[in-house]
Amino acid sequence: MIVFVNGPFGVGKTTVARLLAEKIPHAVLYDPEVIGAVLHKVLGPFHRVEDFQDYALWHILLVAGARVLKKVSARTLVVPITVWRRDLFDLITAGLQRVNELYCFRLTASRDVLVDRISSDSEDQEAYGWRMAHLQVCLRAALDPAFGTEIRTDGRRPAEVADQILNNLTVPER
């Protein structure tokens, strides 16, 4: 099984995904941002893009990595990422569906909650400008049901959000 957790910056994807990886038997967190960072480092001197998701190779490697992980283990993959472009989302999810059973969730929250969470993020203060510059496009994407089952996060603890996602999954017993 692959659990794709999408949504705007500051909505709680990574925190919820970590909880899911703990709660789902034999699950592992699979972070596509790592692939993006490597592509920026390797390809950046030759072909710089504003967003690593603009590298055509990124979505290919994301799916290929999932395929390899599923081939070498039967572990559930939990994939937290912000994808606001529908064309890219469709490419990624089509590829992941060919790898394994796929569940897509879009975490949502109000603009005020997201601004507050982005502003108070002490772990990655350098990302503040990027996240704020992309807030509107992410909010628009979060309204589109094509991005998955909506799970609201404002006013809720991450564990509650993770439990709601778990209730939407077919999870094997421990």
N, C-alpha and C positions, 0 to 999 in steps of 0.2 A: 504494500500500500504506500502511496505517496500523498502527503498532506501538504498542500500548497497554501501558505498563509500570506495573503497580499493585503495591501492597504497603504494609506499615506504615511509619511514620516511622522513619528511621534504617536502612532496609534497603539503601539505595544506589540508589534509582530514578533520581535526577537525574544522578548520576555515570555510571551505566550508560547512561542515555538520551543523555547527551552523547557517550559513546564510540560508541554506535550511530549517532548522527547523523554522526559523522566517518567511520565505516566503511561505511555504506550509501551507495552512489552517489546523489548528488543529494538527500540527506535533509535535513530541517530539524527542529529541536526546536520543538515546539508545546506551550507550557506553559499549561494551563488555570488555574493559580493567578493569572496576570496578569488574566484575565477576572474571577476572584473578587475580586481586590483593587480593581478598578475598580467592581464592583457594590457592595462595602462602602463605598467612598468616595461613590458617587452615591446609592445607596439607603439607606445607613446612617442618615442624619438622619431619614428618614421611616419606615423599616421595618428595625430592627436585628435581625439574627439572630446566633446564636453562631458558626455555620459558614457561610461563603459558599456552600457546596454546598446549603444550605437555601433559597437563593433559587431559585424555580422557573425563573427566567430563566437561571440559570447553565448548566444542562445544555443548554438550547436554544441559547445562544450558543456553547457549546463545540462542538456539532455544526455549527452554522451557520458558525462560523469555519473548521472543517475543510473544509466544503463549498466555501467561497470559496477557501481556499488550494489545494485540489485542482483547482478550476475554472481558476484563473489560472496554475497550474504543475503539472507532472507529478511534483512532488517527493514523496518518501516522508515521511510525518509520523511523528515519534516523540513520543509523548505520555506523560510521566511524571506520575502523580497518585496520591494515596491516596484510594481510594473503598472504604469498608467497608460501606456500605448496599447490599444486594443489589438492592433496587428501583431505586435510582439507577444502579447499575452496569448493570442490564439496559436502562434507558432510554438511557443514553449509548451502550452498545455496539450497541443496535438502530439508533440514529441513525447511528453511524459505519459500520456495515455497509452502510447505504444509500449512503454516500459512496464507499467503496472497500473493497478486500479488507482485512480486519481480522485481526490477530494479537493475542491477549491473553496477557500473561504476568503471573504473580503472583510477585514476589520474596519469599522467606521467609528468616527467620533465627530463632535461639532468642531467648527473652525477654532473657537475660543479654547477648547480643551487641547487641540493639537498645538496651537501657538504656545500655550502654557507649557506643555510637555517638551516641545522643541527648545524653548527658551531655558528650561530648567535642566536640560541634559548636560550633566557635568562630565560625562565620559567622552563625548565627541563634540566639543565646543566649536571645533574648526568646521564642522558640517552645518552650522547654524544658517549661514547665508544660502547655501545650496538648498537646504530643506525649505526655508522660507520662500525662496524664489520659485519653488515647484509646488507650493502648497495648493494653489488654485487648480492646477491641472490634476493633482492627486485627488482633490475633493470632488472634481467632476467625475473622474473615473470611479470613485467610491460609490457613486450613485447608480452606476451601470450594473444591473444584475448579471450581465454576461461574465463579470469578473468573479462570480462565485456566490455562495450563500453568505448573506450579510450577518455579521455578528457585531453588535454595538459594544463599544468599550468604555464610553464615558460613564463615570460614576460607578464603575465596577472594578473589582480587584482582578489582576491577571489570572488568578486561579479560577475565578468564576467564568471568565471568558474561555479558558482552556477546557473547563468542564462542559461548557455548552458545545464546544467543538467536538469533544469526545462523545457527547450524546448524539451527534450526527454521523458518527463513524461506526463501522463494523470492526470492532477491535477484538483480536484473539485473547483468550484468557492467559494470565501469567502462568 
